[in-house]
Amino acid sequence: MEITAKTAEELRLTAEEFELIKQKLGRTPNFTELCAFSAMWSEHCSYKNSIKWLKTLPRDGGRMLVAAGEENAGLMDLGNGWGVVFKIESHNHPSAIEPFQGAATGVGGIQRDIFTMGARPIASLNSLRFGNLKEKKNQRLLAGIVHGIGHYGNCFGVPTVAGETYFEDCYATNPLVNAMSVGILQVNKTVSATAKGKGNPVFFVGSATGKDGIGGASFASANITEESTEDLPAVQVGDPFQEKKLLEACLEVIDTGAVVGMQDMGAAGIICSCSEMSAKGEVGMRIDLDKVPTRQQNMKAWELLLSESQERMLIVVEKGKEEAVLKVFDKWDLPCSQIGEVTDDGLLSFYQNGELEAQIPAYDLVLGGGAPQYEREYKEPGYLKEVAGFNINSIKDIESNTELKSVAEQIIQLPNIANKRWIYVQYDSMVGAANTSTNAPSDAAIVLAKGTGKALAVTVDCNGRYVKSDPHKGAMIAVAEAARNIVCSGGEPIGVTNCLNFGNPYIPEVYYQFVKAVQGMGEACRKFNTPVTGGNVSFYNQNPEGPVYPTPTIGMVGVLDNPEDKMTLDFKNDGDMIVLIGTQKNDIGSSEYVHKIKGIELSPAPYFDIDEEFAVQKFISSIIKEKIIASAHDISEGGLMVALLESGFNRNLGFDVAGDVEGLRTDAFWLGEAQSRVVVSCSKEKLQELKHKAASAGIDIAVLGTVTSSAIKINGEDFGDIKNWKNRYDTAIEKILSN
Amino acid sequence: MKFGIVVFPGSNCDRDMQDALQNDMNKEVVMLWHKDKDLSMFSTNDCIVLPGGFSFGDYLRCGAIARLSPMMQSVVEFANKGGKVLGVCNGFQILCESGLLPGALLPNGNQQFVCKNIHLKNAAGNIFKIPVAHGDGRYFAEEKVLDELENNSQVIYYYCDDKGNVDKAFNPNHALRNIAGIKNKQGNVFGMMPHPERAASPALGNTDGLKIFKELGLN
């Protein structure tokens, strides 16, 4: 077979990249080698179209113990010798084609990134996007993806403690499935994804290798079209029981002291783990492919290298200590075989039937080594002019309390706002017996980090519509909201992992969204001192009708040094005062109200000022620490109205509030989504102290009214009982699904 | 009373059970590997716990493989000698598969996994708030067996609401007669779908699980 630029193009490499490969090797690659480059230089593995901008994010400092991108996941200091490891990753393309397995293996993959470092995962989160929930096709995607996430996570035994789900037309062909995992470890037991020491044996552990998932990395680096279903073999099949055994065995094997380095086999399978571990340790590997356990006969070398069969790990062991390692895997009934050894020539040499099938310098394959890095062209999209042309006065304001009530009833039942219990009851949210939010809900989930004496606050956030309206500001809001959720729960935000879901990077208008969003994210992360520890880029979330909303999902982790400092979101007592922290704005931009009720597709992102946000968060933090307030709930989608209702639901408490601010529209007051606002409650006795503190901190506050036993009154008008509102909120999604 | 917790490769509530018994109830706990057989350190005054999880992946019927493990042979002997055995969730499924308890646990009525707080009522009418988390929790047995269980007071928990009303509306999995937990005739083997070990700590805001251990005499 003659290898030409055309072969390269069929493998989704460009003609220029083919030339570069020839240059690096000093010869024409054979087919197996070209496949290796195709996988490793795909966007998924090489970040070739994004790394330039990712490097502008704050990637060290704070509590970071390893720099971003150095290991499989971010590692931050918890104190007392403990660390927290976390990462988010997308599995969008596989889930679009095969929702159940696509989502399941997404969960499996992210868990391996955590325990490959020696950490025990203690919390999972997910961030999902679907098209219009009323369409059967989207309902099937929702059911399949949720079932897949539950199937894998429930069996693996890590609680799913938080998440977010949005439904927008742009995600119909390209649903987004972003899975995050958080684990803890004793820092001195951290395992690095590196290969070292000439002659050290290389072990392959876990499931046998089959032809599933071949080309998954390059599959994820292309648009989804009608032909994509023919890529079905590019979707992997998961076995959570195998992964559970792998978790326990890997943590146990680390205790033997025999492990030099370890990396899971995810995207691009064996070739990825071998090249990344070797490049990091500046060594090579001699691998005998005949020793890789297979589940199909006659697999070719390129198939073995690229297979993305799940639940596999590559482990470099200190020579002479093989017995201890084998004993652990035997205990867990996991296949484990030596497939090669570490060399000092920097070359990956793969043998099959005694023949050298491929030989490539490890360095040339990897990000930061020989993989290309591109500067893509970007151009402001035309639609932003339409956004700028939005005139609030063209929208008729709400004119009566009756109208306000009717609009609020619609809003509380919008799928983006309504209770997502149909989804989350299918996830085991309590295994681990450490999720404190089950019985005491808060804006971020608070999970006890058992053994450390501390608790973690975790959240995922991104409103893609805000980002579409203003990529820079929208990404800042995603970071700010995540931090606000953690602060409102009594935590201190410490770090971020991001999942950047965008369209095709070769389209300048799409790339513009990416560049501006990364810049905004960087600015906000610097302000909140939450470095980006790592994450994932998912381009090509695009179909013939266009890209998805730019969706840079933020996964954020915070710490509570004392778990008792936790703050909850629900009103506590009849008669408590309800106070709004932050400033009301005459703003309805990009709100659920303007988009879903008024049907305006494009309007500016909500009001946001980063310094104001920071000041509000500092203030909230201080009044929680000083035990002045009884609840704190941030205002997000659905505005003040939804925040008040959500604060009442948990204990079926109502509220009697009034609001009329000179120069402010009624819809903006109740339903606007201007940022940096929080609803808190406190006892009557604490109100003076709260007012006094706010005045000295220069923070706007407004007393809205009082908590009631169950009746809701707004501007003196009867809005009914909280239980009726809760019933609408709880059942809205179930009603749509049962139609 | 000393406790032994059997660890199958896919158990995932074993550590939670250990945490609850050791730290919240101050009990001595021994972890038992499924490949071992030795229970000589336990007397019939002690209790062996089969924890929740997915013992062998549960790709076959839940608990069908676990019951064949070496340790389960010893647990059956231990139970037949009068030793106390508690199976929670997957543990309950294993007890039914191994014949220590009658009936079977079928896939939930709506074919979906369910995880949430539910309420339980015991024979004395006490109500407990305890979490469930299972895909196969629908208790099933022949009518004759169900009558026998009820006539012998072997049903230890029914699903109910927070006021104690036993009704289908509060049954998370369509279990027959709202049955959430049972015991054997001799009263030394207990099985239940809900997870008392997840409600045993003030830090989690629910300690009803401690009451469950106490009223079953497992403390």
Boltz contact constraints between the chains, C-beta under 6 A:
constraints:
  - contact:
      token1: [A, 150]
      token2: [B, 113]
      max_distance: 6.0
  - contact:
      token1: [A, 154]
      token2: [B, 113]
      max_distance: 6.0
  - contact:
      token1: [A, 155]
      token2: [B, 54]
      max_distance: 6.0
  - contact:
      token1: [A, 157]
      token2: [B, 12]
      max_distance: 6.0
  - contact:
      token1: [A, 241]
      token2: [B, 10]
      max_distance: 6.0
  - contact:
      token1: [A, 241]
      token2: [B, 57]
      max_distance: 6.0
  - contact:
      token1: [A, 244]
      token2: [B, 10]
      max_distance: 6.0
  - contact:
      token1: [A, 245]
      token2: [B, 9]
      max_distance: 6.0
  - contact:
      token1: [A, 425]
      token2: [B, 114]
      max_distance: 6.0
  - contact:
      token1: [A, 425]
      token2: [B, 115]
      max_distance: 6.0
  - contact:
      token1: [A, 425]
      token2: [B, 116]
      max_distance: 6.0
  - contact:
      token1: [A, 426]
      token2: [B, 112]
      max_distance: 6.0
  - contact:
      token1: [A, 426]
      token2: [B, 113]
      max_distance: 6.0
  - contact:
      token1: [A, 428]
      token2: [B, 115]
      max_distance: 6.0
  - contact:
      token1: [A, 428]
      token2: [B, 133]
      max_distance: 6.0
  - contact:
      token1: [A, 429]
      token2: [B, 115]
      max_distance: 6.0
  - contact:
      token1: [A, 430]
      token2: [B, 131]
      max_distance: 6.0
  - contact:
      token1: [A, 430]
      token2: [B, 198]
      max_distance: 6.0
  - contact:
      token1: [A, 431]
      token2: [B, 12]
      max_distance: 6.0
  - contact:
      token1: [A, 433]
      token2: [B, 16]
      max_distance: 6.0
  - contact:
      token1: [A, 433]
      token2: [B, 198]
      max_distance: 6.0
  - contact:
      token1: [A, 436]
      token2: [B, 204]
      max_distance: 6.0
  - contact:
      token1: [A, 439]
      token2: [B, 205]
      max_distance: 6.0
  - contact:
      token1: [A, 439]
      token2: [B, 206]
      max_distance: 6.0
  - contact:
      token1: [A, 440]
      token2: [B, 205]
      max_distance: 6.0
